[in-house]
Amino acid sequence: MSETLIRLHNSKSRAKEDFVPIDPENVRMYVCGPTVYDRAHLGNARPVVVFDTLYRLLRHVYGGDHVTYVRNFTDVDDKINATALARKEAGAAGTLEELIAERTEETISWYHQDMDALGTLRPTQEPRATAFIGQMVAMIADLIEKGHAYAAEGHVLFSVESYKAYGALSGRSVDDMIAGARVEVAPYKRNPMDFVLWKPSSDDLPGWDSPWGRGRPGWHIECSAMSYELLGASFDIHGGGNDLQFPHHENEIAQSCCAHPEGQFARYWLHNEMLQVEGKKMSKSLGNFFTVRDLLDQGVPGEVIRFVFLGTHYGKPMDWTAKKAGEAEAVLRKWRSQLVGVESTARLSEEPDSVLAALRDDLNTPLAISRLHALSRNNQLEQLYAGLKLMGLAEKWENGLHQDIEALFELQPFKKKLETLRATAMETKDFAPVDALKAALIAAGVEVRMSKAGVELVPGAGFDPAKLDGL
């Protein structure tokens, strides 16, 4: 197998390079995961889809058993503590520690449900920061011993001046970073840019014993310790949103290269650009802030969200619009109807104008989609199906489950409508509209399940979407 099958834009070199893994038998990738205190918003989902697409491509080229993908959960953080504290103050039962654990489990469950809906594969490993505290403490102690960190007033800080290459990833000098960043000023810092590796915890907050007193790790050390334990001192790819390039990724490099100078840490760095909504930055103040779950509950299928994401190259800012979502749904409906009864066993073409070639060229997903359109026009259905599967756009189309995908598109609006009618009926006590819609759905072969938790519509064996016309 040629080792120049994939080319990637390396943020470190600021150039597109041939991807040559350290070990083709074990291609290794680390991606920064979520801090689990709330639902994932739409912007959080973009890197998940981007690196899922890369993961799929790596698996296709090197084999599924030869790719290790690690994406962490940050489950120790001030935001998680604040969320649990607010619950406690609102009267929730349990200790603060129990409420933090409850919130963490709940949020991870939400995250899995929402990302699964976007057709993303689960990573090989999903480490939680709290399971690697011992390794973080050991790494911090090693950095102190090597002269790269120092303890002060219950804190441990990394000495930025001790790592001469600091700033190479983001291309900034230390002076520029001090001038352009909001740097936490603290009397115990030797240099304004020095960052926290360990900080003290009060008795009511999560904390662990350490040589520097009871405390908890800083954010940056978490990823360095977990990636080293799971992938080694050198691995192939490190990814994340470009908002993490500085300071998070810059700090990871400094810590890891100083703790393990024998390694290279990550050899290729990939960063996706940010997401906008209808041409504006997503924000609560503009009223255009929403979560993945908000869209799913509004009846936007996960495949549609993924398709819109893939319509823009990961290295460019992406604009989510209602128009794009509508167009994506229309295209997927068309392709789904074309592929009813088609089971693709074809291997994707290796030709330069194929879907696979587009993805190999720095994940050029817009070009890949244009080639899917060409396959559809030319009625090359097995190749179309294979391309959709490789891009994660046919997760629920496998094994002939076309009925389910029909329901995905057809039933979501009715679910929303039934929920609205039901909410109104609870106030007016007039359930006739609810009963009428329910009867029409049952007549179309849909099983209607209604409970306190909500409404669920399940297509039965005799589901006939044509009977929903006009409802």
C-alpha positions in Angstrom: 0.0 0.0 0.0 1.3 3.5 -0.9 2.0 5.7 2.1 1.0 8.8 0.2 -2.7 7.9 -0.2 -3.8 10.7 2.0 -2.8 14.4 2.1 -3.6 16.6 5.1 -3.2 20.3 5.9 -0.8 20.3 8.8 -1.4 23.4 11.0 2.1 22.9 12.4 3.8 23.4 9.0 0.9 25.5 7.6 1.1 23.3 4.4 -0.6 20.3 2.9 1.6 17.2 3.4 1.6 13.6 2.5 0.3 11.6 5.5 2.8 9.0 6.5 1.8 7.2 9.8 4.5 6.2 12.3 3.1 2.7 12.1 0.6 1.8 9.3 -0.5 -1.1 11.5 -1.5 1.3 14.3 -2.5 4.7 13.0 -3.2 6.9 16.1 -5.4 10.0 16.4 -6.4 12.2 19.4 -9.2 14.7 19.3 -10.2 17.0 22.2 -13.6 16.1 23.4 -16.3 18.0 25.3 -16.5 19.4 28.8 -19.6 17.6 30.0 -21.8 20.2 31.7 -24.5 20.7 29.2 -25.9 19.8 25.8 -23.6 20.0 22.8 -24.5 23.0 20.6 -24.3 23.0 16.9 -20.7 24.4 16.9 -19.5 21.6 19.2 -20.8 19.1 16.6 -18.7 20.3 13.7 -15.3 18.9 14.9 -17.1 15.6 15.8 -18.3 15.2 12.2 -15.0 16.4 10.7 -12.9 13.9 12.6 -15.4 11.2 12.3 -15.0 11.6 8.5 -11.2 11.4 8.8 -11.6 8.4 11.1 -13.7 6.6 8.5 -11.2 7.5 5.7 -8.3 6.2 7.8 -10.2 3.0 8.5 -10.9 2.6 4.8 -7.3 3.0 3.8 -5.5 1.2 6.7 -8.2 -1.2 7.9 -10.6 -0.8 10.8 -8.4 -2.8 13.2 -5.4 -0.6 12.5 -6.7 2.8 13.6 -6.9 4.0 17.2 -9.1 7.1 17.7 -9.1 8.6 21.2 -11.5 11.4 22.1 -11.7 12.4 25.8 -14.4 13.7 28.2 -13.4 16.5 30.4 -15.4 15.6 33.6 -13.6 17.8 36.1 -14.1 21.5 35.5 -15.3 24.7 37.1 -18.4 24.8 34.8 -19.4 21.3 35.9 -19.0 22.3 39.5 -21.1 25.5 39.0 -23.9 23.5 37.3 -24.0 21.0 40.1 -23.9 23.8 42.8 -26.8 25.5 41.1 -28.8 22.3 41.3 -27.9 21.9 44.9 -29.0 25.4 45.7 -32.2 24.8 43.9 -33.0 22.0 46.3 -31.7 18.9 44.5 -31.0 15.9 46.8 -27.5 14.5 47.3 -24.0 15.8 48.0 -22.3 18.1 45.6 -20.0 15.2 44.6 -23.1 13.1 43.8 -24.7 15.9 41.9 -21.5 16.4 39.8 -21.4 12.7 39.0 -25.1 12.7 38.1 -24.6 15.7 35.8 -21.6 14.1 34.2 -23.3 10.8 33.4 -26.4 12.6 32.1 -24.4 14.9 29.8 -22.2 12.1 28.5 -25.4 10.1 27.7 -26.9 13.1 25.9 -23.7 13.6 24.0 -23.6 10.0 22.8 -27.3 10.1 21.7 -26.9 13.4 19.8 -23.6 12.5 18.1 -24.9 9.0 17.2 -27.8 10.8 15.5 -25.3 12.6 13.3 -24.0 9.2 12.0 -20.7 9.4 13.9 -18.9 6.3 15.0 -17.8 6.0 18.6 -14.1 6.5 19.0 -11.9 3.5 19.9 -11.5 4.9 23.4 -13.3 7.7 25.3 -11.2 8.4 28.4 -12.6 10.5 31.3 -10.1 12.9 32.9 -11.1 11.7 36.4 -9.8 8.2 35.6 -6.3 9.6 34.9 -5.6 11.9 37.8 -2.7 9.7 39.0 -1.0 9.9 35.6 -1.5 13.7 35.6 0.1 14.0 39.1 3.1 11.9 38.0 3.5 14.0 34.8 3.4 17.3 36.8 5.9 16.0 39.3 8.2 15.0 36.4 7.9 18.5 34.9 8.9 20.0 38.2 11.9 17.7 38.5 13.0 18.6 35.0 12.8 22.3 35.7 9.8 23.0 33.5 7.3 23.7 36.3 7.2 25.1 39.8 4.9 25.0 42.8 3.6 28.2 44.4 0.9 28.8 46.9 -0.8 25.4 46.4 -0.6 25.8 42.6 1.8 24.2 40.1 2.5 26.3 37.0 4.3 25.5 33.8 7.2 27.8 33.1 6.7 28.9 29.5 10.2 30.4 29.3 11.6 26.8 29.8 10.3 25.7 26.4 11.9 27.7 23.7 9.6 26.5 20.9 6.5 27.8 22.7 4.2 29.5 20.2 5.4 27.6 17.1 2.0 26.0 16.5 0.0 29.3 16.6 2.9 31.3 15.1 2.9 33.8 17.9 5.8 35.1 20.0 5.4 35.1 23.8 5.3 38.9 23.8 2.5 38.9 21.1 0.6 36.4 23.2 0.8 38.5 26.3 -0.3 41.6 24.4 -3.2 39.8 22.6 -4.6 37.5 25.3 -6.4 38.0 28.5 -3.8 36.5 30.8 -4.7 35.7 34.3 -2.5 37.9 36.5 -1.5 36.2 39.8 1.2 37.1 42.3 2.6 33.5 42.3 3.4 33.5 38.6 6.9 34.0 37.5 5.8 35.0 34.0 2.3 36.2 33.0 2.1 33.4 30.4 2.8 30.6 32.8 -0.3 28.4 33.0 -1.8 26.2 35.7 -1.0 22.5 35.9 -2.6 22.0 39.3 -4.8 24.2 41.5 -6.1 23.9 45.1 -9.7 22.6 45.8 -11.8 23.7 48.7 -13.3 21.0 50.9 -16.7 21.2 49.1 -15.3 20.8 45.6 -13.9 17.7 43.9 -10.2 17.3 44.7 -7.5 14.7 44.9 -4.4 14.3 47.2 -1.1 15.4 45.6 2.4 16.5 46.8 1.1 20.1 46.5 -2.0 19.6 48.6 -5.6 18.6 47.8 -6.5 19.9 44.4 -7.5 19.2 40.9 -5.7 19.4 37.5 -5.6 22.3 35.1 -7.4 21.7 31.8 -4.3 21.4 29.5 -2.5 18.7 31.5 -5.5 16.4 31.1 -5.1 15.9 27.4 -1.3 15.6 27.6 -1.5 12.8 30.2 -4.4 10.9 28.5 -2.8 11.0 25.1 0.5 9.8 26.4 -1.1 6.9 28.4 -3.2 5.8 25.5 -1.2 6.7 22.4 2.4 7.0 23.5 5.0 9.8 23.4 4.6 10.1 19.6 1.3 9.6 17.6 0.1 10.6 14.2 -2.8 13.2 14.4 -4.1 15.6 16.9 -7.3 17.5 16.1 -9.8 20.0 17.3 -11.5 23.3 16.6 -9.2 26.2 15.7 -10.3 28.0 18.9 -8.2 25.4 20.7 -5.0 26.1 18.8 -4.1 28.7 21.4 -3.7 28.3 24.3 -4.9 24.7 24.7 -2.9 22.9 22.0 0.1 25.2 22.4 0.2 24.3 26.1 -0.3 20.6 25.4 2.8 20.6 23.1 4.9 22.4 25.7 4.0 20.1 28.5 4.2 16.9 26.5 7.5 17.7 24.7 9.1 18.7 28.0 7.9 15.7 29.8 8.7 13.3 27.0 11.6 14.8 25.0 12.2 11.4 23.4 8.9 11.7 21.5 7.4 14.0 18.9 3.9 14.3 20.5 1.6 14.8 17.5 3.1 14.9 14.1 0.1 16.3 12.2 -2.2 18.9 13.6 -5.7 19.5 12.1 -8.0 22.3 13.0 -11.5 22.9 11.8 -12.9 26.5 11.4 -15.8 27.8 13.3 -19.6 27.7 12.6 -22.0 30.6 12.0 -25.8 30.6 11.8 -27.4 32.5 8.9 -24.2 34.5 8.4 -23.8 35.5 12.1 -21.8 34.2 15.0 -24.0 31.9 17.0 -24.9 33.5 20.3 -27.7 33.5 22.8 -28.0 37.3 22.6 -28.8 37.1 18.9 -31.3 34.3 19.4 -29.5 32.0 17.0 -28.0 29.7 19.5 -29.2 26.1 19.5 -28.1 22.6 20.4 -28.0 19.6 18.2 -30.9 18.2 20.2 -33.0 21.4 19.4 -32.6 20.6 15.7 -33.3 16.9 16.0 -36.5 17.7 18.1 -37.6 20.2 15.4 -37.6 17.3 13.0 -34.2 17.9 11.2 -32.7 14.5 10.7 -29.2 13.8 11.8 -28.2 12.9 8.2 -29.3 16.4 7.1 -27.2 18.1 9.7 -24.2 16.0 8.7 -24.7 16.7 5.0 -24.8 20.4 5.6 -21.6 20.2 7.6 -19.8 18.2 4.9 -20.9 20.7 2.3 -18.2 23.1 3.5 -14.5 22.2 3.7 -13.4 21.8 7.3 -10.7 24.5 7.0 -13.3 27.2 6.0 -15.9 28.9 8.2 -19.3 27.1 7.8 -22.6 28.8 7.7 -25.7 26.9 8.9 -28.9 28.1 7.2 -32.4 26.8 7.0 -32.1 26.9 3.2 -29.1 24.6 3.2 -30.9 22.2 5.5 -33.9 22.1 3.2 -31.7 21.5 0.1 -29.8 18.8 1.9 -33.0 17.0 2.9 -34.2 17.1 -0.7 -31.0 15.6 -2.0 -30.9 12.8 0.6 -34.6 12.0 -0.1 -33.8 11.7 -3.8 -30.7 9.5 -3.2 -32.6 7.3 -0.7 -35.4 6.7 -3.2 -32.8 5.8 -5.9 -31.1 3.3 -3.6 -34.2 1.4 -2.4 -33.3 -2.3 -2.9 -29.6 -1.6 -3.6 -27.1 -3.3 -1.4 -23.6 -2.0 -2.1 -20.8 -4.5 -1.9 -18.7 -2.4 -4.3 -15.4 -1.1 -3.2 -15.1 2.6 -4.0 -13.3 3.4 -7.2 -9.6 4.3 -6.9 -9.9 6.7 -10.0 -8.8 10.3 -9.6 -12.3 11.6 -10.1 -13.8 9.4 -7.4 -15.4 10.2 -4.0 -12.4 8.5 -2.3 -9.9 10.6 -4.1 -11.6 13.8 -3.0 -11.6 12.7 0.6 -7.9 11.7 0.4 -7.1 15.3 -0.7 -7.3 16.9 2.7 -10.9 15.7 3.3 -12.4 17.7 0.4 -15.9 16.9 1.3 -17.6 19.5 -0.9 -15.8 17.9 -3.9 -16.8 14.4 -2.7 -20.4 15.5 -2.5 -20.3 16.8 -6.1 -19.0 13.4 -7.2 -21.9 11.7 -5.3 -24.2 13.9 -7.5 -22.4 12.7 -10.6 -22.8 9.0 -9.5 -26.5 9.7 -9.0 -26.9 11.3 -12.4 -25.1 8.4 -14.1 -27.1 5.8 -12.2 -24.0 4.3 -10.7 -25.9 3.2 -7.7 -23.6 0.8 -6.0 -20.8 3.4 -6.1 -23.2 6.1 -4.9 -24.2 3.8 -1.9 -20.5 3.0 -1.2 -19.6 6.7 -1.2 -22.5 7.6 1.1 -21.5 4.9 3.5 -17.9 6.1 3.6 -19.0 9.6 4.4 -21.3 8.5 7.1 -24.4 9.5 5.3 -26.1 6.1 5.1 -25.7 4.8 8.6 -29.4 3.8 8.8 -29.7 2.7 5.2 -27.6 -0.5 5.8 -29.1 -4.0 5.8 -32.0 -2.9 3.6 -33.6 -0.7 6.4 -34.9 1.7 3.8 -38.2 1.8 5.6 -36.5 3.3 8.6 -34.9 6.0 6.6 -38.2 6.8 5.0 -39.7 7.2 8.5 -36.7 9.4 9.4 -37.9 12.0 6.9 -41.6 11.4 6.9 -42.5 11.0 10.6 -40.4 13.7 12.3 -42.9 16.6 11.3 -45.8 14.5 12.6 -44.1 13.8 15.9 -43.6 17.5 16.4 -47.2 18.2 15.3 -48.6 15.6 17.6 -46.6 16.9 20.6 -47.9 20.4 19.9 -51.5 19.2 19.6 -51.2 17.2 22.8 -49.8 20.2 24.7 -52.7 22.3 23.6 -55.2 19.6 24.5 -53.8 19.3 28.0 -55.0 22.9 28.5 -58.2 23.0 26.5 -59.2 19.4 27.4 -60.2 19.0 23.7 -58.4 15.8 22.5 -60.2 15.4 19.3 -57.4 16.8 17.1 -54.9 14.5 18.9 -57.1 11.5 18.3 -57.7 12.4 14.7 -54.0 12.7 13.9 -53.2 9.6 15.9 -55.9 7.6 14.0 -54.4 8.8 10.6 -50.9 7.7 11.6 -52.1 4.3 12.8 -53.9 3.9 9.5 -50.6 4.6 7.7 -49.0 1.8 9.6 -47.3 3.9 12.3 -47.2 2.7 15.9 -48.0 5.7 18.1 -46.5 5.6 21.6 -47.5 8.4 24.0 -46.3 8.7 27.6 -45.3 11.4 30.1 -41.8 11.3 28.5 -43.2 12.4 25.2 -44.4 11.1 21.8 -42.6 8.3 19.8 -43.6 7.3 16.3 -42.4 3.9 15.1 -42.9 2.6 11.6 -44.7 -0.8 11.6 -44.2 -3.6 9.1 -47.0 -2.2 6.9 -45.9 1.5 7.0 -47.1 3.3 3.9 -45.8 6.9 3.7 -48.2 7.6 0.8 -51.0 7.5 3.3 -49.5 10.5 5.1 -50.0 12.8 2.1 -52.3 15.6 2.8 -52.2 15.3 6.6 
